[in-house]
Amino acid sequence: MKLVSPAVSLSALTLMLMGCGASTPTPSTTEAKSAISAAEATGAAGDPQAALHLKMAEDQVRAAEALIGEGDMGEAQLVLERAKVDAQLAQVLTRRDQMRGRAQQAEQEIERLQQSARP
């Protein structure tokens, strides 16, 4: 069995890594589109602040698709990350407002029960 010197192994690894860096993979819109769908499913379109972030996410996905078409994979990936985060923010804002509404309903129910329990 012949052993390979560390210098040869390091050189081979360096060449392999350089080859990997030369070709940027095509970014995928799947995660951003899934985040948009999740935000829509929670009702983000019905909340003005959430709807704004939802629209921004949708616009960013379209912009990223155009960048992919132009071959600008690095910028497309960044735009897709922003789109995903905006969609997630839209979902969080919607859920926050839904939780506030439920908390107000619970407070009102507690008050009603306390009033009915008084003599």
Order of alpha helices (4+ residues) and beta strands (2+ residues): alpha-alpha-alpha-alpha
